């Protein structure tokens, strides 16, 4: 397990050994740690990683609940319009909250997006992700013909058709960035400190489960949709591990934008 502390040889500050730089004097951490040597995973202080996990698993639900109360009358009058307002408001607040809390790390994260190779890896990852999704859907359509979409996908399809401009910004760009910070920078990085297999399995499973509606009337559709989301979690985690958060964000955004375009075309 990688939860040890190191003492900076320049300033004497004690900090997490997996950080790239000393938080106090900003000197680069040159320690040759196996978990960092061949991968592009971003490690924060474990407390920050846990905060991201909690924010993703509980915070978004809380934001949804608060905005559901605020837009309750609109939701009752127009279910789809109210649902769109709740989702958009939750994602925007979620995004602003992440920027505010992690402002001190903002430059370090922005620097990762200057690596143009990350975008190439992101594009390749998006293609692999899309092809895998198509294959999985074809297999399950053979098992359960005309199954249709689960609750999460159905709601997104309806919102995208009615509000395309807002949808492509919020669900195509802001949403994927928020999820990558929660499930890759937060959850995957934290679990990788314990064991790489746990990082992949735990992140993929949780990423799949958060897209499932356990109160749905047709749970068969929800269960059938789960492998697709798990595949997405595995694929994005692999891209994140080998090339970093810029690559995984690129893959996630391209995948969502592609899905958005296919919704409009269909």
TAGI-V803439 format. One line per field, one symbol per residue. phi: phi as a letter, one per 20 degrees, with the letter a starting at -180 (. if undefined). burial: + if it has 9 or more other C-alpha atoms within 8 Angstrom, else -. A space follows every 10 residues. Layout:
# TAGI-V803439
phi->???
burial->???
This chain:
# TAGI-V803439
phi->.dcedcdffe dnfebgfeff cffedmffee gedgfefdcd feddggffff gfffffedff fffgffffff dgfffffbgf ffffffffff fffgffffff fdgfegffff ffeeefffff ffffffffff ffffffffff fffcglfmef fgffffgfff fecfffffff eecfggfgff ffedfeffff fffeagffff ffffffffff edefdffdff fffffggfff gfffffffff fecoffffff ffffffffff ffffff
burial->-------+-- ----+++++- -+------+- -----+--++ +-++-+-+++ +++++++-++ --++--++-- ++-++---++ ++++++++++ +++++--++- -----+---- -++----+++ ++++++++++ -++--++--+ +-------++ ++-++-++++ +--+--++++ ++++++++++ ++++++++++ ++++++-+++ +++++-++-- +++-----+- +++-++++++ +++++++-++ ++++++++++ +++++++--+ --+---
